[in-house]
Amino acid sequence: MKQRLSVKPIIYSIFLSIPIACSDTNHASEWLLKNDNLYYKHTAIDWRVESVDGCKACFISQDVVYQPEGISRYNTLMQGQSWVAVHELSQINVVRLKMPDQTPYLYVERAKGKTLKLFDQQQNYSIKIGEVTSVNFNNQRFNILIKKFEEVDKQSAALPRRAMLEFIALKID
């Protein structure tokens, strides 16, 4: 009986210390994609600069891609060696997540009013402009916010189509 009583405080202290130890390594809770922007510890990200306030391991790389449909500007946010998010201003109707090892994408079309359709051959999502939506790419989850979408080509034109698109995508696991 005495052994059980002496073991209980040790077990309780282990259970109490697990959440504390895990909270220091959980970076996902530091990032939040709201209906207007991406935030790091409640501070909005300024995509025009290369650093993130309060995050010494974070940097934003800026890239430009020239395509027949137009210019795409990417701002990719990294935390150490980990891809965190991307902000893109594009002239085509494609949400692309330029990551180091892959570039998954979804086409964007207007369904009705502010409601858009994001799709590829395997999946189809309904999303509203200015609202965060969760999507899956290759067994990874992302939150996506489309801030602006204006079609230039008609929906009868071949994919990809010319459009004015601005979005932010945050990897959530």
QUIWOCOR-V879684 format. One record per residue. SS is DSSP state (A for helix, B for strand, O for the rest). PSI is psi in whole degrees, 0 to 359 (* if undefined). D_FIRST is the distance of its C-alpha to the first C-alpha in Angstrom with 1 decimal. Layout:
BEGIN
{{SS & PSI & D_FIRST} {SS & PSI & D_FIRST}}
END
This chain:
BEGIN
{{O & 320 & 0.0} {A & 325 & 3.8} {A & 320 & 5.5} {A & 320 & 5.4} {A & 324 & 6.6} {A & 337 & 9.0} {A & 328 & 10.2} {A & 312 & 11.2} {A & 326 & 14.0} {A & 316 & 15.3} {A & 315 & 15.7} {A & 318 & 17.3} {A & 327 & 19.6} {A & 313 & 20.7} {A & 324 & 21.6} {A & 330 & 23.4} {A & 339 & 25.3} {A & 310 & 26.6} {A & 326 & 29.2} {A & 315 & 30.4} {A & 320 & 31.0} {A & 329 & 32.7} {A & 332 & 34.9} {A & 333 & 36.7} {A & 355 & 37.9} {O & 95 & 38.8} {O & 341 & 42.6} {A & 326 & 43.4} {A & 345 & 42.3} {A & 336 & 44.9} {B & 138 & 47.7} {B & 125 & 49.1} {B & 114 & 52.3} {O & 183 & 53.8} {O & 2 & 57.0} {O & 332 & 59.1} {O & 175 & 57.6} {B & 141 & 54.6} {B & 141 & 52.4} {B & 116 & 50.2} {O & 50 & 47.8} {O & 11 & 50.1} {B & 128 & 53.3} {B & 141 & 56.0} {O & 133 & 57.0} {O & 104 & 60.5} {O & 349 & 61.7} {O & 348 & 64.8} {O & 163 & 63.0} {O & 351 & 61.1} {B & 166 & 58.0} {B & 124 & 55.3} {O & 126 & 54.6} {O & 0 & 51.1} {B & 99 & 50.4} {B & 334 & 51.5} {B & 1 & 50.6} {B & 144 & 52.7} {B & 153 & 56.4} {B & 121 & 58.9} {B & 139 & 61.6} {B & 135 & 64.8} {B & 148 & 66.7} {B & 133 & 69.9} {B & 128 & 70.9} {B & 128 & 74.5} {B & 165 & 75.1} {O & 327 & 78.1} {O & 341 & 76.7} {B & 189 & 76.1} {B & 138 & 73.9} {B & 134 & 70.1} {B & 123 & 68.2} {B & 138 & 64.5} {B & 107 & 62.1} {B & 127 & 59.0} {B & 124 & 55.9} {B & 146 & 53.6} {B & 103 & 50.3} {O & 237 & 50.2} {O & 4 & 50.9} {B & 131 & 49.7} {B & 127 & 52.2} {B & 309 & 51.3} {B & 168 & 54.4} {B & 145 & 58.1} {B & 126 & 60.8} {B & 139 & 64.1} {B & 115 & 67.6} {B & 160 & 69.4} {B & 22 & 72.7} {B & 165 & 71.5} {O & 52 & 69.4} {B & 126 & 66.4} {B & 112 & 62.9} {B & 135 & 62.1} {B & 90 & 58.9} {B & 100 & 60.2} {O & 162 & 57.2} {O & 323 & 57.3} {O & 353 & 56.7} {O & 165 & 58.2} {B & 80 & 60.2} {B & 154 & 59.1} {B & 157 & 61.5} {B & 139 & 62.3} {B & 155 & 65.7} {B & 132 & 66.3} {B & 152 & 68.7} {B & 129 & 69.4} {B & 304 & 68.5} {B & 127 & 69.6} {O & 238 & 69.9} {O & 359 & 66.9} {B & 131 & 65.0} {B & 160 & 65.0} {B & 124 & 64.2} {B & 131 & 62.3} {B & 158 & 62.7} {O & 198 & 62.9} {O & 335 & 63.3} {O & 339 & 59.7} {O & 160 & 58.7} {B & 125 & 60.2} {B & 149 & 58.8} {B & 132 & 60.2} {B & 146 & 60.0} {B & 144 & 61.7} {O & 130 & 63.3} {O & 7 & 61.2} {O & 142 & 57.9} {B & 134 & 55.0} {B & 141 & 54.3} {B & 137 & 51.7} {B & 163 & 53.1} {B & 136 & 52.0} {B & 121 & 53.6} {O & 51 & 52.5} {O & 24 & 48.8} {B & 142 & 48.7} {B & 143 & 48.8} {B & 147 & 51.2} {B & 135 & 52.2} {B & 136 & 55.9} {B & 117 & 58.1} {B & 116 & 61.8} {B & 328 & 63.6} {B & 138 & 67.2} {B & 121 & 68.9} {B & 120 & 72.7} {B & 141 & 74.3} {O & 313 & 77.6} {O & 159 & 78.4} {O & 158 & 78.6} {O & 348 & 75.9} {O & 349 & 78.4} {O & 156 & 78.5} {O & 152 & 76.6} {O & 145 & 73.1} {O & 157 & 72.2} {O & 157 & 74.3} {B & 137 & 75.4} {B & 166 & 73.4} {B & 113 & 72.1} {B & 133 & 68.3} {B & 127 & 65.8} {B & 163 & 62.1} {B & 136 & 58.7} {B & 135 & 55.9} {B & 127 & 52.3} {B & 126 & 50.0} {O & 355 & 46.7} {O & * & 44.7}}
END
